[in-house]
Amino acid sequence: MPSTEVQRIILLVGLGVLGYLMVYTWTQDFAPEVPEAPPQAEAPLVDANGEDPIVDPIGAQRADTPVGEEAGAPVPSVDDDVPVGFGTPRAPDPEPRAFDDVGRLVYVRTPVHEAWIDRRGGDIVKLQLVRFPKTVGSAETVTLFDQRPGHVYVAQSGLIGVDGRDRNGRPLYTASASEYDLEEGTADVVLRHESDGVALTKRFTFDADDYLVTVAQDIDNRSGANFEAQLFAQLKRDATRPDDSGVPFGPRPYVGAAFTTLEDSYDKIDFEDLDDGTYRAEVDGGWAAVLQHYFVSAWVGAPGEVNTYYGRRLGDGNYAVGFVGPRFLVPPNQRTSVSAQLYAGPKDQRRLEEIAPHLNLTVDYGFLWWMSVPLFYVLDAIHSVVGNWGVAIILLTFCVKLLLYPLASASYRSMAKMKKVMPQVKRLQERYSDNRQELSKRMMELYKKEGANPLGGCLPLLVQMPVFLALYWVLIESVELRQAPFVFWIQDLASMDKFLVLPLLYGVSFYVMQLLNPPPPDPMQAKVMKAMPIVFTALFIFFPAGLVLYWLVNNLLSLLQQWYITRKIEKASS
């Protein structure tokens, strides 16, 4: 195949890949929302015993007034969607009277969390991440869980099954305090409920320096009958996307569910997929998570227990993602405790890996994860020394260029030879302008004689493309780089450069590189190559500033390499 044809094919492939990435980015970042399908009736799931551990929401099967709630009292919407257990309905619980002056919400503040727990059911109905401003310089912090008109995202847990107090309504717990302020160590937020001789204690254990909360249910069976139940834990959420991109045209975050199974360590399920049917899997331990940009919430089951994980669309159009634990039996005058862990915080890879197997995969680097993960750890190691993520990106670029130096040296030597033979190439083009086959033959003979490779200059770019894409995912997925400042006007390396300084400098560096390289022998190729600085500059306007910084430094180092190697070649030839 003639060399010009090979070059054209490589160029077209490169442009095709670039075009695909642009279209993919557009569909992910700017495509309009698909209209939500109306709720559909679903066939109930049936377990091995012919019973239904996860059936339709309570709100679709019972009266509007929850069990134990006085008529006319306000009913939070989060009470309606707890999985129903087994057996015949029990009698309503009497309304607890103690500690009514505390109020429905219990407020908890730690150095990492601000949380509000509803005594009706013991659900976390609001949670803020104290250490993460919503935007750069803002006093408002990121809100993870919330319940307000038009938006629901809460963490629910309780007991279902034959005697579970959440089976047919949410119990109203009592609390000895309405506020907890934790500065160091750990603290237990305790809620209590007693009915029919069974005392329930729901304990939330908060850690001052951790985003992991342990939620335990202590059962003290003082009745004369067995107490049989199952633990459930779920995240209830609508499908709205948080506005956390920081700048216009920022990366569109994935918002949806994820699970781990024996077959798939990281099984990502879009909310739209749950419109078509219920997800179910039985896993030893396991976890169920809801993901958004930079942050994740996850219920983690106890290891050694086979839990039934599920994801489903509820009757009100919201979604439930969680698990139901195995049945347990508490004989009369006996006690037991069941628990689950709730992680609600940033996608910290190291911490998530410690909590549960494969939970760190919620930091989703895409198909190049095998390159992005080590790239992040190298970048993190550099940052631990220099203390600035922008400087770390610059030093990472130096490392990449150093590794690719042998390839770059061969490439620039090839380009220098190509530049030397260009006058002869032009003469051949003029002589054989009407005979392309002969022209290709003569050019190949010339390249072979002079030891020139017209494709040599493409290799460094092709090799760096995977690094470019892997670093792109590192920058938009790693919470460590969220709102990470560099210098002067660049206060968020994960967002676009608002003043467009870096993209314009990149375009200038690209243009200078083209001036130093021999033009392609094909006129059409030459025109396309001249347009590339403009095309890439326009594309990089919307890319994270950290990525443009990497590519700008890469171009500047390439110019220095080319100048140094070309000078050595000229000295050797003279």
C-alpha positions in Angstrom: 0.0 0.0 0.0 1.4 3.4 -0.8 2.8 5.4 2.1 0.4 8.3 1.5 -2.5 6.0 1.6 -1.3 4.5 4.9 -0.9 7.9 6.3 -4.4 8.9 5.1 -5.9 5.8 6.7 -4.1 6.4 10.0 -5.3 10.0 10.0 -8.8 9.0 9.2 -8.8 6.4 12.0 -7.5 9.1 14.4 -10.2 11.6 13.3 -12.8 8.8 13.6 -11.8 8.1 17.1 -11.8 11.8 17.9 -15.2 12.2 16.3 -16.5 9.2 18.3 -15.2 10.7 21.5 -16.8 14.0 20.7 -20.2 12.4 19.9 -19.9 10.2 23.0 -19.1 13.2 25.2 -22.0 15.1 23.7 -24.5 12.3 24.3 -23.2 11.8 27.9 -22.9 15.5 28.8 -25.5 17.5 26.8 -28.1 15.1 25.5 -31.7 15.9 26.6 -33.2 13.7 29.3 -35.3 10.8 28.0 -38.9 11.2 29.1 -39.6 9.0 32.1 -41.7 6.0 31.5 -44.9 5.8 33.6 -44.8 3.3 36.5 -45.6 -0.2 35.5 -47.0 -3.0 37.6 -44.5 -5.7 38.3 -44.9 -9.4 39.1 -43.8 -10.1 42.7 -40.6 -11.9 43.3 -41.0 -15.4 44.9 -38.3 -17.0 47.0 -37.6 -20.7 47.4 -40.3 -21.0 50.1 -43.0 -19.6 47.8 -43.0 -16.3 49.7 -42.3 -12.8 48.6 -39.4 -11.0 50.4 -39.6 -7.9 48.3 -43.1 -6.9 47.2 -44.7 -3.7 46.2 -44.4 -0.7 48.4 -46.5 -0.5 51.5 -48.1 2.7 50.2 -49.7 0.6 47.4 -51.2 -1.9 49.8 -52.3 -0.2 53.0 -54.2 2.8 54.2 -52.7 6.2 53.8 -52.3 6.6 57.6 -49.2 4.6 58.6 -49.4 2.1 61.4 -49.1 3.8 64.8 -49.7 7.3 63.3 -52.6 9.3 64.6 -55.1 10.4 62.0 -54.4 13.8 60.6 -50.7 13.8 61.6 -48.1 14.6 58.9 -46.8 11.5 57.1 -43.3 11.7 55.5 -43.2 10.3 52.0 -40.2 8.1 52.9 -42.5 5.9 55.0 -44.2 4.4 52.0 -41.7 2.1 50.4 -40.3 -0.4 52.8 -40.1 -4.0 51.7 -42.9 -6.0 53.1 -42.1 -9.2 54.9 -44.1 -12.5 55.3 -47.0 -13.8 57.2 -50.4 -12.2 58.1 -50.5 -8.6 59.1 -50.0 -7.8 62.7 -52.0 -5.4 64.9 -51.0 -1.8 64.8 -48.4 -0.7 67.3 -49.6 1.7 70.0 -48.3 5.3 69.6 -45.3 5.8 71.9 -45.7 8.7 74.3 -42.3 9.1 75.9 -39.9 11.8 74.8 -42.5 13.4 72.5 -41.0 16.8 73.2 -37.8 15.8 71.4 -39.4 16.2 68.0 -39.4 13.9 65.0 -35.8 14.7 63.8 -32.6 13.9 65.6 -29.7 16.1 64.6 -26.1 14.7 64.5 -23.0 16.7 63.7 -19.5 15.2 63.3 -16.4 16.6 61.6 -17.5 14.9 58.3 -21.3 14.6 58.5 -24.4 16.6 59.4 -27.3 14.2 59.6 -30.9 14.3 60.4 -32.6 11.1 61.5 -36.4 10.8 61.5 -37.7 9.0 64.5 -40.5 7.6 62.4 -38.7 4.5 61.1 -35.2 5.7 62.1 -34.4 6.8 58.5 -31.6 9.3 57.6 -33.6 11.8 55.7 -30.9 14.4 55.3 -27.1 14.3 55.3 -24.5 16.8 54.3 -20.8 16.3 53.8 -19.2 19.0 55.9 -15.7 18.9 54.3 -17.0 19.3 50.7 -18.1 22.8 49.5 -20.8 22.7 46.8 -18.8 25.1 44.7 -15.3 26.6 45.0 -15.4 29.2 47.8 -19.0 28.4 48.8 -20.1 28.1 52.4 -22.8 25.7 51.3 -21.7 22.0 51.5 -22.6 19.1 49.4 -26.0 17.6 50.4 -26.1 13.8 49.8 -29.3 12.7 51.4 -32.3 15.0 51.3 -36.1 15.1 51.2 -37.8 18.1 49.7 -40.5 18.8 47.2 -39.3 17.3 43.9 -36.4 15.3 45.3 -36.0 12.3 47.5 -32.8 10.6 48.5 -32.8 8.9 51.9 -31.3 5.9 53.7 -33.8 3.5 55.2 -33.4 0.4 57.4 -35.5 -1.7 59.8 -37.0 -5.1 60.4 -39.5 -6.9 58.2 -40.7 -10.5 58.2 -43.3 -12.3 60.4 -42.8 -10.0 63.4 -40.8 -7.2 61.9 -42.0 -3.8 63.2 -41.5 -2.3 59.7 -43.5 -5.0 58.0 -46.8 -3.0 57.9 -45.8 0.5 58.8 -42.9 2.4 60.4 -42.5 2.3 64.1 -42.1 5.7 65.9 -38.9 5.5 68.0 -38.2 7.5 71.1 -34.9 9.4 71.6 -33.3 10.7 74.8 -31.7 13.6 73.0 -32.5 15.7 69.9 -29.0 16.8 69.1 -25.6 15.1 69.1 -22.3 16.9 68.5 -19.3 14.6 68.0 -15.8 16.1 67.8 -13.6 13.0 68.2 -13.9 9.3 68.6 -17.2 7.5 68.1 -20.7 8.1 69.4 -24.0 6.1 69.4 -27.3 7.7 68.5 -29.8 5.5 70.2 -33.5 5.2 69.3 -35.9 2.9 71.2 -39.3 1.3 70.5 -41.2 -1.3 72.5 -44.5 -3.1 71.7 -46.0 -6.6 72.5 -43.2 -7.3 74.9 -40.4 -6.8 72.4 -37.9 -4.0 73.0 -36.1 -2.6 69.9 -33.0 -0.5 70.1 -31.7 1.1 66.9 -28.1 2.3 67.2 -26.3 4.6 64.7 -22.6 4.6 65.4 -20.9 7.6 64.0 -17.1 8.1 63.7 -15.6 11.6 63.9 -13.1 10.8 61.1 -15.0 8.3 58.9 -17.9 8.4 56.5 -18.9 4.9 57.5 -21.9 4.6 59.9 -22.9 1.3 61.6 -26.6 0.8 62.0 -27.5 -2.0 64.4 -30.9 -3.3 65.5 -30.9 -4.8 69.0 -33.9 -7.1 69.8 -34.8 -7.9 73.4 -37.6 -10.5 73.3 -39.4 -10.2 76.6 -42.6 -11.8 75.3 -43.6 -15.4 75.6 -43.4 -16.2 71.9 -40.6 -16.4 69.3 -39.7 -13.2 67.4 -39.0 -13.8 63.7 -37.8 -11.1 61.4 -35.3 -10.0 58.7 -33.1 -6.9 58.5 -33.6 -4.7 55.5 -31.5 -1.7 54.4 -32.1 0.4 51.3 -31.5 3.7 49.6 -34.6 5.4 48.2 -33.9 7.9 45.5 -35.4 9.6 42.5 -33.6 9.8 39.1 -32.7 13.5 39.2 -29.1 14.5 38.6 -27.2 16.7 41.1 -25.9 19.9 39.7 -22.3 19.4 40.7 -20.4 20.0 37.4 -19.2 23.4 38.6 -19.1 25.0 35.2 -21.2 25.0 32.1 -20.8 21.9 29.9 -19.1 20.1 32.7 -18.9 16.3 32.6 -22.3 14.7 33.0 -22.0 12.4 36.0 -23.4 8.9 36.1 -26.3 8.6 38.5 -27.6 5.1 39.2 -27.2 1.9 41.1 -24.4 -0.6 41.4 -24.0 -4.0 43.0 -21.4 -6.7 43.5 -22.1 -10.3 42.7 -20.1 -13.5 42.3 -20.4 -13.2 38.6 -19.7 -9.5 38.3 -17.5 -7.6 40.8 -19.1 -4.3 39.7 -22.5 -4.5 38.2 -23.8 -1.1 37.2 -27.5 -0.8 36.8 -29.1 2.4 35.3 -32.3 3.6 36.9 -33.9 3.4 33.5 -33.1 -0.4 33.5 -35.2 -0.8 36.6 -38.2 0.7 34.8 -38.3 -2.6 32.8 -37.9 -5.0 35.7 -36.6 -5.7 39.2 -32.9 -6.5 39.8 -32.2 -9.3 42.3 -29.1 -11.2 43.4 -28.1 -13.3 46.4 -24.7 -12.5 47.7 -22.6 -13.5 50.7 -22.0 -10.1 52.3 -22.0 -7.8 49.3 -23.1 -4.2 48.9 -25.6 -2.1 47.1 -24.7 1.5 46.1 -26.1 4.6 44.5 -23.6 6.6 42.6 -23.2 10.2 41.6 -20.3 12.4 40.5 -17.5 12.1 43.1 -19.8 10.7 45.8 -21.4 7.4 46.7 -23.8 5.9 49.3 -23.8 2.2 49.9 -25.3 -0.3 52.2 -22.9 -3.1 53.1 -24.2 -6.4 54.3 -22.5 -8.4 57.0 -19.9 -10.9 55.7 -20.8 -14.5 56.1 -24.5 -13.9 55.6 -26.3 -14.5 52.3 -28.3 -11.3 51.6 -30.9 -10.8 48.9 -29.9 -7.6 47.0 -32.5 -5.8 44.9 -33.1 -2.7 42.8 -36.6 -1.7 41.7 -38.8 1.1 40.7 -41.4 2.0 43.3 -45.0 2.9 42.7 -44.3 6.7 43.1 -41.7 6.7 40.4 -38.7 6.6 42.8 -36.2 3.8 43.1 -35.2 1.5 45.9 -31.7 -0.1 46.0 -30.7 -2.3 48.9 -30.9 -5.7 50.5 -32.9 -8.0 52.8 -30.9 -10.2 55.2 -31.6 -13.8 56.2 -34.3 -14.6 58.6 -33.4 -14.8 62.3 -35.3 -16.1 65.3 -35.2 -14.7 68.8 -36.6 -17.1 71.4 -38.5 -15.8 74.5 -36.4 -14.0 77.0 -33.4 -13.9 74.6 -31.6 -11.1 72.9 -29.9 -10.7 69.5 -28.5 -8.0 67.3 -28.3 -7.5 63.5 -26.5 -4.8 61.7 -25.4 -3.3 58.4 -23.0 -0.6 57.5 -23.8 2.6 55.6 -21.1 4.5 53.7 -22.1 8.0 52.7 -19.3 10.1 51.4 -16.7 10.7 48.8 -15.4 8.0 46.4 -12.1 7.5 48.3 -10.6 4.5 46.6 -8.4 3.4 49.5 -11.2 3.7 52.1 -13.8 2.0 49.9 -11.4 -0.9 49.3 -11.0 -1.4 53.1 -14.8 -1.4 53.7 -15.9 -4.2 51.3 -14.5 -6.2 48.4 -14.8 -4.4 45.1 -16.5 -1.3 46.6 -13.6 0.8 45.3 -14.8 0.0 41.7 -17.5 2.6 42.2 -14.7 4.9 41.2 -15.5 4.1 37.6 -12.6 4.8 35.2 -14.3 3.1 32.2 -12.7 0.6 29.9 -9.2 2.0 30.5 -9.4 1.4 34.3 -6.3 -0.9 34.1 -4.3 2.2 33.1 -6.2 4.8 35.1 -5.8 3.1 38.5 -2.0 3.0 38.4 -1.9 6.5 36.8 -4.0 7.8 39.8 -1.7 6.2 42.3 1.4 7.6 40.6 -0.2 11.0 40.5 -1.3 10.7 44.2 2.3 9.7 45.2 3.7 12.7 43.4 1.0 14.9 45.1 1.9 13.6 48.5 5.4 15.1 48.0 4.7 18.4 46.2 1.3 19.2 47.7 -0.2 20.6 44.5 -2.2 18.6 42.0 -1.3 20.9 39.1 2.4 20.5 39.9 1.8 16.8 40.2 0.2 16.7 36.7 3.3 18.5 35.3 5.7 16.1 37.0 3.6 13.1 35.8 3.9 14.5 32.2 7.7 14.6 32.7 7.6 10.9 33.8 5.5 9.9 30.7 7.8 11.8 28.4 10.8 10.2 30.0 9.4 6.7 29.4 8.5 7.5 25.8 11.9 9.2 25.1 13.4 6.3 23.1 10.2 6.3 20.9 10.2 10.0 20.6 13.9 10.1 19.6 13.3 7.6 16.8 10.3 9.5 15.7 12.1 12.9 15.5 15.0 11.3 13.7 12.5 9.9 11.2 10.9 13.3 10.8 14.3 15.0 10.3 15.0 12.6 7.5 11.6 13.2 6.0 12.3 16.9 6.1 15.5 16.3 4.3 13.9 14.3 1.5 10.9 16.6 1.0 12.5 18.5 -1.9 13.0 15.2 -3.7 9.5 14.2 -2.9 8.1 17.4 -4.4 10.1 16.8 -7.6 8.7 13.3 -7.9 5.2 14.6 -7.4 5.7 17.0 -10.3 7.3 14.4 -12.5 4.7 11.7 -11.9 1.6 13.8 -11.3 -0.4 11.8 -13.8 0.8 8.3 -12.7 0.0 7.7 -9.0 1.2 4.1 -9.1 4.6 5.0 -10.4 4.7 8.0 -8.0 4.1 5.7 -5.0 6.7 3.2 -6.2 9.4 6.0 -6.6 8.6 7.5 -3.2 8.9 4.1 -1.5 12.3 3.6 -3.2 13.3 7.1 -2.0 12.2 6.5 1.6 14.1 3.1 1.6 17.2 4.7 0.2 17.3 7.6 2.7 16.0 5.5 5.7 13.0 7.8 6.1 9.7 6.6 7.6 6.7 8.7 6.8 4.7 7.1 9.6 7.4 7.6 12.3 5.9 10.8 13.5 2.6 9.2 14.2 3.8 6.7 16.8 4.3 9.0 19.8 0.8 10.5 19.4 -0.8 7.0 19.0 1.0 5.7 22.1 0.0 8.7 24.2 -3.7 8.5 23.3 -4.5 5.8 25.9 -2.6 7.8 28.5 -4.6 10.9 27.4 -7.9 9.0 27.8 -6.9 7.3 31.0 -5.9 10.6 32.6 -9.2 12.2 31.4 -11.2 9.6 33.5 -8.8 10.1 36.4 -9.5 13.8 36.4 -13.3 13.6 36.1 -13.8 10.6 38.5 -11.2 11.1 41.3 -12.7 13.1 44.1 -9.2 14.1 45.2 -9.0 16.3 42.2 -12.4 17.9 42.8 -12.0 21.7 43.3 -8.2 21.1 43.4 -6.5 24.5 42.8 -3.4 25.0 40.7 -2.2 28.6 40.4 -3.8 32.0 39.9 -7.1 31.7 38.1 -7.2 27.9 38.0 -8.9 26.9 41.2 -10.5 23.7 40.0 -8.4 21.3 37.8 -11.4 19.1 37.3 -13.4 21.9 35.5 -12.8 23.7 32.3 -10.5 26.8 32.3 -13.1 29.6 32.4 -10.7 32.1 30.9 -9.6 29.7 28.1 -5.9 30.5 28.7 -4.7 26.9 28.7 -6.7 25.8 25.6 -5.3 28.8 23.7 -1.8 28.2 24.8 -2.2 24.6 23.8 -3.4 25.6 20.3 -0.3 27.9 19.9 2.0 25.1 21.0 0.3 22.7 18.5 0.7 25.2 15.7 4.4 25.7 16.5 5.0 22.0 16.5 3.4 21.8 13.0 5.8 24.5 11.7 8.8 22.4 12.9 7.5 19.2 11.2 7.6 18.4 7.5 4.2 18.8 5.9 2.4 15.7 4.6 3.1 14.9 0.9 -0.6 14.6 0.2 -2.3 18.1 -0.3 -5.6 17.0 1.3 -3.7 15.7 4.3 -1.8 18.9 4.6 -5.1 20.9 4.7 -6.5 18.6 7.4 -3.4 18.8 9.5 -3.4 22.7 9.3 -7.0 22.6 10.7 -6.0 20.3 13.6 -4.8 23.0 16.0 -8.1 24.8 15.7 -10.1 21.6 16.1 -8.3 20.5 19.2 -8.3 23.9 20.7 -12.1 24.1 20.3 -12.4 20.6 21.8 -10.2 21.3 24.7 -12.2 24.4 25.7 -14.7 22.0 27.4 -12.1 19.6 28.8 -10.9 19.7 32.5 -8.2 22.2 33.0 -5.9 19.5 34.5 -6.1 17.5 31.3 -5.4 20.5 29.1 -2.5 21.3 31.4 -1.1 17.8 30.8 -1.4 18.2 27.1 0.1 21.7 27.0 3.1 20.6 29.1 3.4 17.5 26.9 3.6 19.7 23.7 6.2 22.0 25.3 8.3 19.1 26.3 7.9 17.6 22.8 9.2 20.9 21.3 12.2 20.8 23.6 12.8 17.2 22.7 12.5 17.9 19.0 14.9 20.8 19.2 17.4 18.9 21.2 17.3 15.7 19.0 17.2 17.7 15.7 20.3 19.7 16.9 22.1 16.5 17.6 21.3 15.1 14.2 22.5 18.3 12.5 25.8 18.2 14.4 26.3 14.5 13.6 25.6 15.1 9.9 28.0 18.1 9.7 
